[in-house]
Amino acid sequence: MAGYLVRRLLLSALTLLMITLFVYVAARVLPGEPTWGEEPQVRPHVDAWLRSVHATESIPRGYAHWLSGMMRLDLGTSIALQPGRRVTELVGEAFPWTLTLGLLSFLTTLLIALPLGTIAAWRPASLAARAGAAGLYLLHALPTFWIALVLQDLLAGRMGLLPVLGTTAGGTGVSPSSWILPTLALSIGSLAFVIRYFRSTLLDSAQASYSRAARARGAGDGRILMGHALANTAVPMISLLGMILPGILGGSVVIESIFALPGLGRLLYRAAAQRDYPVVMGLALLTATATLVATLIADLLYRVADPRVPRAGEREADA
Amino acid sequence: MTAARVGWILLLAIAVTAALAPLLAGARPIVIVTSSGMRLPAVSAMLHPLPDGRPPVPAEPASEILWSLDPPVPHDPLAVDLGQRLRPPGQGHWLGTDELGRDILARLIHASRPSLFVAAIATLISILIGVPLGAAAGYDAGRADMLLSRAIEASLSFPALILLLLLAALAMDGRGAPGADVSLRSLMVVGASVGVARWGVIARYMRGEVLRLRGTDLALASRATGATALRTISRHLVPAGFTPVAVSAAFGAGSAVIAEASLSFLGMGIQPPAPTWGQMIAASGTMGTRYWWMLVFPGAMVALTVASFNLVAEGLRRRASR
């Protein structure tokens, strides 16, 4: 286990290095020429950014220098959104919003997906399961932002049941009910994936030897599913967090923009629109790192929960 | 009729719509016959990927036109008509008009072009990067594989939309005056960005297949005949293991459509004046709830296109596993 842990950590560190390399090379080679203007309050911050990416040096040398700044967690200062403020400060202010939204929508996704996935696995060939699968298919093909707008239109606009935006004017006060729409909209984005994943895990589990043994003892479908298969899906479900975190982070960009929640997604959207490169690069680095760490933790937990994971499988797990 | 066939037919219909867009919707007649000859104004527009926004070619005096054939939707997708703004679906404008009085149906038809164009470019780029790197990693299975696998893992760590916003923000110029060339340039940027953001998925499948095949008799036989590693990979292992890659590429084309729509929705995708489904949905979002036709139809087009790509992908997968 210790050997595996060390190896896994080293590999992840290397991946993290690759993530920073991607972001740096993208910043250096891509051809955009933004017009930030020559205003005296903007120019120094543009220059500071150009210095921080070492724009005058060759790419390998510049990367090495830039990386040493990143090691000190110095993501630079904002150019356009709030000129001169540290990116880490902006991220710190936005993070609690995205954390809340992400946790709420993760829980909501599980609350909806687990019962539906169980029903789908109960009688896979039934009409209800097939209709459900077709519905999921359509849901999967619709962009999250479209679903969010329709929910906003129907529940907040036409029926007036819920607040239209996530925050009240000025972004200060929040009522609990204003979280409902953004949470729902974000959950629907990963719902189809989670239901399918859970259903197939449950079906695999219902075919496993312990389930067949239970069937041989005379247990019925329901008893096998609830008493044997369900408990054994707990371990595979650990992987889920790492799998849907990118979806939640990416989805937060459109959802927070639509519902005016001042989280990381909206910060990224506004920064991209104004070509605030330090903020965009910082957020890309942080979200990719978060995904990497979540996957790593999920893998390690999986290993602790299920020590049978074969050694030979490690190569495959590398990709 | 199988689901996959439905997917292929839908996809074909959307592709034909995109290819023939200027013949289906536009202010330029398809055929004009005058005493001095015949002209085909809409046909020349088919070569341009995006509508150019120029007013229709100054036509001959009406008295000289002997016969002309207009497109079935006789509205230019860019033509602003403030007297006709926010009309619900009905006579004259079958699917209604938007906040500037532009015909929704004409815009939907023309917006199918950038959407499919991005899907095509992105899929091509992700295959061109992903297949060689994935195949090299899988065949090597040593130190180079370890590094390439880290690169694949790194590219897959970025939430897709966030990586796209990073690439689009870095590759696109600041907001200039909108024009046909700005639209065209942003089309290229979006296509390339979506392709670059997805190469890791293709590479991962290709690596897995080549890793599986390199120990088989197929690879052994190829090497035994004296083929070089490059030839073994490119002539035997990649073709033999291409099915999972093709399935993933077809799913990828569907997610490229969503990615393009998301970027356009956020204003970071294909720039106006060229119409895109994402922009149209964004416009409806700012207009409030009464104008449902501005929201429903472009959303339906995205869903239809994505669902048909997904159906095709699943058909490929099912055929391979038989």
Interface residues (C-beta under 8 A of the other chain):
Chain A: L11 L14 T15 L16 L17 M18 I19 L21 F22 V23 A26 A27 L30 P31 G32 E33 P34 T35 W36 Y137 L138 H140 A141 L142 P143 T144 F145 W146 L149 V150 D153 G157 R158 L245 P246 G247 L249 G250 G251 V253 V254 S257 I258 L268 Y269 A271 A272 A273 R275 Y277 V280 M281 L283 A284 T287 A288 T289 T291 L292 T295 R315 E316 D318 A319
Chain B: A141 M146 L147 S149 R150 A151 I152 E153 A154 S155 S157 F158 P159 A160 L161 I162 L163 L165 L166 L167 A168 A169 L170 A171 M172 D173 G174 R175 G176 R204 R207 G208 L211 G254 I258 A261 S262 F265 L266 G267 M268 G278 I281 S284 G285 G288 T289 W292 L295 G299 V302 A303 L304 V306 A307 N310
